[in-house]
Structure formats: C-alpha cells, structure tokens
Amino acid sequence: MSDFFSSPEFKEAWEIFKTQFPLAVWETVYVTVVSTFFAILIGLPLGVLLVVGEKGGVRPIPGFILKLLNALINLLRSVPFLILMILVFPLTRALIGTVVGTTPSIVPLVIAAFPFVARLAESSLREVSQNTIEMAQSMGASPFKIITKVLIPESVPSLISNATIAVTTVLGYSAMSGIIGGGGLGKIAINYGYYRYKYIVMIFAVVLLILIVQLFQSVGTKLAKKTDKRLKG
C-alpha cells in the first residue's frame, strides 16, 4: 500500500487534485445549483398547471393545452441528455455566445431538468388531500389563493424531497456535460480518466461527486423533515 502512495502515478494524481479539483468542485456546485434553480422556476409552475388545469381541477384549462404540455414534457424527458446537449447547441450559442465551458452547460441542463421537475411537482401536489382543497373552495377562496395558501404550502415537505432528487439528477447530468467541454468534475474525469487513462484522477472525481450528492441529499432530507407538520408535536 505504501508503494502505491509513493508511486509516480499517485503523486501526479495528487498534484492534479490539489491544483485543479478546488475549481472543479466549485464549478460543479455552481452549475448544479443554478441549473436546478431555473429548472424549478420553470418546472414548478408547469407542475401546478398540470394539476389545477385538469378537468375538475381548481382552475381548468382547455384540454388541448393540457395535452400539449404533457406531450412537450414527455418528449423532452425521453431525449437522452447527451443528444439533448447537441440539439440545443444553437439555443446555447444564441443565449451565451458559445457552447463550450461551464456556464453554457447550464442551458441544456435546465432544458433537461425542468420537465423532470414538473413531473415531480405534479406528483407532490397530487398528494394534497382533496378534502382540504374542497374546504378552501367552500370558504370562497380564489384559485390563486388555493394554489398559494393550500396546495403549495401543504406539499412543501414532498416538494423539498423531490427538489433534492432533482438536484442529484442535475449533478449527474453536469458530469456528463464534460464530454462537450463543460467544466467541473465531469470534465476532469473524462479528460484524465477516459482520454489519458489516469484512473486515479477519475476515482478522485467520482468520490467527490458522491460526497457532493450525499451533502445535497442530507440537507434536503433535513429540510423536508423540518417542514413536515406530521413530525411536529
């Protein structure tokens, strides 16, 4: 074992770890958090619309619009992320000016994640008791108030749990973006582990990705428990 740690391969990997990994970790967290934020910003309203807009919902919308939204979400969710990254190159270039780098990878990440977030939000909102909604309606609450005062607040613990799932999914996607020049730990793992066969560097990157996932998961679980009314008292 001591021979392994004193080997030239390990020393080289350790030097790469000290010089390049701090920035890579920051880029991975930055891309994951920003992409998840925008995915929630788009996906949560869509999830709400899918629930309240259906027939018999709080605020029904025309059926063809609902079918169109469902078809769009299903279509985007069915496209593999690597292919989606290439498909949105024109949009990424139009918005960012380039398709290579850390920030440009946010565009395909958001497009890949927001349909997933919409489905997770839809699932969380459907867990709210219909009796609670009917009670709010009988008291004369408007559709907007039912959404903001009943549906969303009642489903906060589930929304947080599903947001945690979304974060870890985006983190996995961000690692794949290294194939097209995206930054972060994925780029290091691919550049050194795949192209240069420096597997120790790749193992370092994988271990850090696992630790980041565990961190996000722990924070999300604690927040979900803290906001769950059933666990209080």
KAMO-V205039 format. One line per field, one symbol per residue. phi: phi as a letter, one per 40 degrees, with the letter a starting at -180 (. if undefined). A space follows every 50 residues. Layout:
# KAMO-V205039
phi = ???
This chain:
# KAMO-V205039
phi = .ccccccdcccccccccccbcdcccccccdccccccdcccccccdccccc cccccgccadbddccccccccccccccccdccccdcccdccccccbhabb hccdcccccccccccccccccdcccccccccccccccccgccdcccccbb dcdcbddccccccccccccccccccccccbgccgcccccccccccbfccc cccdccccccccdcccccccccccccccccccg
